[in-house]
Amino acid sequence: MRAALLTVSTSKARGEGEDESGARLAELVAELGMEVAAREVVPDEQATIEARLTHFCDELGVALVLTSGGTGMTVDDVTPEATLAVVERQAPGIAEAMRAASRPHTGNWMLSRGVAGTRGRTLIVNFPGSPRSIGQCGEAIAGALPHALALLSGERSRHR
């Protein structure tokens, strides 16, 4: 299975500093046994984010898109809005689990606005921009992702 990674950061898109968040997402994808089909950095611009998410889902046909950044409270943080504009069905439990995983580590956990959902057979998940937070949130949802991706690919589930 293939994944696409999208770092949302105006400063990183201008070449200011290393994309540590994208690197941490790539590690998570490797831990899931998946291949990175695309890894990009874009500025905090809703139309650009929407276009890249749509491209990854519709043109590349990846099973999973992970984003980092743009999920906070500043006026430039528009990743959730861009994601909601392109998903067809939300997966609120994923975002709830990620926020819950952040709670022991920061008092600001409830300010994260990341969302998750599906477009066709692709799952899109918004991660915070912090590499440390990506690790904490990734650990919280990694166990459920293979099952979700299998279901999206058309595999039948055996409920117990």
Rosetta blueprint (number, residue, H / E / L):
1 M L
2 R E
3 A E
4 A E
5 L E
6 L E
7 T E
8 V E
9 S L
10 T H
11 S H
12 K H
13 A H
14 R L
15 G L
16 E L
17 G L
18 E L
19 D L
20 E H
21 S H
22 G H
23 A H
24 R H
25 L H
26 A H
27 E H
28 L H
29 V H
30 A H
31 E H
32 L L
33 G L
34 M L
35 E E
36 V E
37 A E
38 A E
39 R E
40 E E
41 V E
42 V E
43 P L
44 D L
45 E L
46 Q H
47 A H
48 T H
49 I H
50 E H
51 A H
52 R H
53 L H
54 T H
55 H H
56 F H
57 C H
58 D H
59 E H
60 L H
61 G L
62 V L
63 A L
64 L E
65 V E
66 L E
67 T E
68 S E
69 G L
70 G L
71 T L
72 G L
73 M L
74 T L
75 V L
76 D L
77 D L
78 V L
79 T H
80 P H
81 E H
82 A H
83 T H
84 L H
85 A H
86 V H
87 V L
88 E L
89 R E
90 Q E
91 A L
92 P H
93 G H
94 I H
95 A H
96 E H
97 A H
98 M H
99 R H
100 A H
101 A H
102 S H
103 R L
104 P L
105 H L
106 T L
107 G L
108 N L
109 W H
110 M H
111 L H
112 S L
113 R L
114 G L
115 V L
116 A E
117 G E
118 T E
119 R E
120 G L
121 R L
122 T E
123 L E
124 I E
125 V E
126 N E
127 F E
128 P L
129 G L
130 S L
131 P H
132 R H
133 S H
134 I H
135 G H
136 Q H
137 C H
138 G H
139 E H
140 A H
141 I H
142 A L
143 G L
144 A L
145 L H
146 P H
147 H H
148 A H
149 L H
150 A H
151 L H
152 L H
153 S L
154 G L
155 E L
156 R L
157 S L
158 R L
159 H L
160 R L
